[in-house]
Amino acid sequence: MKKLAIYSHCALDTISIDGNSYEQIGGAACYCGIMARELKFDVDLFTKYGDDFPKQYLTENKINLIKPDSSKKTTKFSIAVSGSDRTLKIENECDPLDFSNTNADGHIVSPIFHEISTDVFKKINENSNFLFVDPQGFLRQKDSEDNIFLKKTELDLTNVNAIKINPEEGQCIVDGTHDEMMLALQKKGIEYVLLTDKVNVSLLVKNRIYSLKLPNKTVHDTTGIGDIFCSTFTCTMLKEKDFLWALCFAAGSAQAALESNNVGLQKIPKKGAVENNASYFYNLVDFRDL
């Protein structure tokens, strides 16, 4: 069985949608980890949480937790969702993550807020066969009111195999139009550059951009959709070694999660739904040369 290692904090989220408030557990740790288990991967999860965190969600899914316990409380966000837009506030930060070696087939580095130091990131990078990065937590800063905003940040992306950005994140790492940002990231040595912009998903490989549009009609809770997408892309790449299938599977899992209309971790889709969507999307991929 293939193994995925994930570096990310678990989180406790208060999600407000249409005047309703939901207490949820989240963070890329949970979404990526449970999605990978659904795709039949072993998972080593490098994370930290406090005694306020209901870890049974992870243990029930047979995720291997690597030194997760912290004397601090779990990282906590309050998230206001309006359509496909979200505003975030950070209410608590847990301890940073340590590096330990693991014999995984691939790694996902997906910080949610400053839990991965430059040094730890460098060590993961040096010890990974296939490294997927979602840079959001490297770019996030907080203002005096604890509101989260993104800030231009120097990241060493040498030896990163795949990255996922949205347009706002891209502007914090490189400059230009969508195409120019993807090319600039590719120039840093990244083989697979994914850009997600609401329902539009693009993948740059060599000199070609492959794109898909998700047909989801209504968007309910978008929390974790990006993590589900990243985890599925990475697992499919490790299993199939085919970036086009990986793109279709990733888009298929995001679509299945959105269609569920569920909130939080309840929206993580079943393998069968992901496969059905992937087969459907495979015939809809557009491509153009740059």
N, C-alpha and C positions, 0 to 999 in steps of 0.2 A: 504493500500500500504506500502511496506517495505521501510525503509529509510537507506541510506548510508551516513556517514559523511567522508569527505576527508580532510586531512591536507596536503597541498602542495602549493608551489608558482606557479602562472601563469608565463609564460615566453614569451619573444619575441625572436624567433630564426632566425638567418640567416643561411640557409642550403645550402651548396655548393655541388652539385653533377655533375660530368662529365663536369666541366667548367661552369655550369649554377648556378645561385644564386637565392634562393627563400626566401622571407621574410615571416615568418610564426608565428602564435601564437601557443604556446605549453605549455610545463610543464605538469607534471602528473595531476595537477589540472584540466586542460582542457580535456586531453585524458580520464582520469578515470571518470570524471564527466559526459561528454557527452555519453560515453559508457554505464554508469549506467542508464542514462535517456533512452537510446535506449532499455535497458532491463527492462524498466518500473519501475524504482526505483525513489523515491524522493531523492534528493541530497542536503545535507548541505555542502557547500564548505567553508572551513577556508583557506583563501588565502589573499595575498596582491598584489596590482598592482598600478602603477602610472597613471597619466592622459594620458599617451601615449598608454594605453592598450585599444583595441577595445572590450569592455565588452559585446557588443551585442551578440557575439557568445555564451556567457554563459546565458544571460538573455533570448535570443530567445529559448534556450533549457529549460527554466524554472528551472534553478538551483538557489537554495537559497544561496545568497552570504552573508557571515557573516563578517561584518566590514572589507571590502576589500580595502578601499581607503587609499592610502599612499601619503605623500608629496614627497616621493622619486620616481624616475623612476622605471619601471618594471624590474625585473631580466632579464638579456639579455645574450644569448649565441651565439657564432658563431660556427657552426658545419660543419666539412668537412666529407663527406660520401664517402667511397671508398669500394664498395662491401658491406660486412656485418661489416666492421670496421668503427669506427667514432672517430674523434679527436675533443675535445671540448676546447673552450676558453671562459672564463667568462668576460663579458664586463661591467656588472652592477649588483648590488645586491640591492634588495628591503628590506623593514623592516622585522624583524622576526615576526613569528606568535604568537598570544596570545591564551590561552586556554579559551573556553567557553563550558559549558556543553550542550549536545544535547541528545534527547531521540532516538538516532539512533539504528537500529538493528545491525549494524556493522560499524567499522572504517577502513579506509585505511590511513596509515601514509607513505607518499612517498616523502620525501624532495628532492629537486633538488640541493640545495646548502646552508646548514647551517641555514635554516629558522626555524628549530624546535630545541629548546634548550632541554637539558637533563630534565629540570624541566617540560616543557610543555609535553614532551614525556611521562614522568612518570604520569602526570595527565590524559592524554588521556588513557593510559594503565589502570589506576585505574577505569576509568569510561566507559570502553568498554565491550560489551558482546562478540564481536568477533573482534579480531584485526589482520589485515593483514599488514605486514611491507615489504616495498621495501627499503632496507637500503642505496641505492646509494648515496643520498645526505648527509648522515652522514659520509660517507667514503671519499668524495671528498675534495681535498685540491687544492690550486692554487700555481704555482711557480711564480717567479719574472716577467715572461712574461704573466701571467694570464692563462697559460695552465693548464687544469684540470688533476690531477693525483689522484690515489686512495692510501690511506694510512691506515696501520693497526690501528684499532680503537677499543677501549673497548665499547661495547654496552650492556646495561642491557636489555636482551630479556625475562625476567620473564613475564609470563602471555601472551606472544604473541602466537596467535593461528596458524598463517601461515606466512611464509616468502618466498620471491623469491630472489634468488641470481643467478648471473652468476659465472663462475669459478674465475674470477679476484676478484669479490666482496667477494666471499667466503673466499679466501686466506687472506683477510684483517680482517676477523672476527675469523676464526678458521684455523686449519692446515690440510694438508693431501690430499689424492686423492679425487676425486668427492664423492665417497661413504663415505669416512671418514669425509669429511666436512659436508655432510648431517646428518650423525650420530651424529657428535659433536654438530650441531645445535639442533637436536632432544633432546640430553642430557640436553640442556638448558631449556627444557620443551615445545618446539614447536611441535605441533601435526602434522602439514602439512608442509613439507619442499620441496619447489620447486626449481629445478635447471634448468636453461635454458642455453644451450650451442649451439649458432647458431640455427640450425633447430632441435636439440634434446632437448626434454623436459622430465624431470623426476620428480616424486613425491614420497617422502618417507612417508609412514604411517605405524606405528608400526614397524614390521621387514620386510616390503616388499617395493620394489621399482617398481613403475608403470612407463612405458615409452612410448613415442610416437615420431615419426619422422615426421616433417612437410614436405609435398611433394612439397613446393613452388619451382619453377624452377629458376626464376630470382628474385634477391632482388633489389628493387629500393631504396626507402627511408625507413629506419628502425626506424626513429625517432617516439617514442610513442608506438611502438609495445608492449614493455614490460608493459606499463601502461594499454593498452587495454586488455592485457592478465590478469593482476592483478585484474582489475575491474571486468572482466567477471568471474574469478574464485570466487571472494568474493561474487558477486551477486548470482551466482549459488549455492554456499554453503549456503547462507542465505535463499534461496528460497527452494532448493531441499534437503538440509542436506545430500548430497551424493557426496563424494569427487571424485569418478570416473567420474560422470557426470560433476562435476566442472572442472576437468582436461580436459575433452573432449570439453567442451564449451570454456574454455580458449584457448586451442590450436586451436579450430575452429574459434575463433574470430581473433586470430593472423594470421592464414592462410588467412582468408577472407580479412583482412586489407592488407596483402602483395600482394595478388592476384589483388587487386584493381589498383595497380600501381600508386596510387595517392600520392601526397605529403602532409605532415602535417595533419591537422584535417580532410581533405577531405577523408582520408583513413579509418575513423571509420566505421565499417561495420554495415549493417542493421541486425536486430534480426533474420530475416528469413535465411540469409546466414550463420549466426553463428549456428543456429539450424541444418541446413542441414549438415554442416561440422561436428558438434558434433556427429550426428547420425552415420556418416560415420566413424569417428575416434573411436567410442565406440567399434567397432569390431576389431580394430587394436592395442588396448593397449596390450603391452607386460608386463609381470611382472616377478620378480625374488625375492627370499627370501635372506636376508642377514644373 
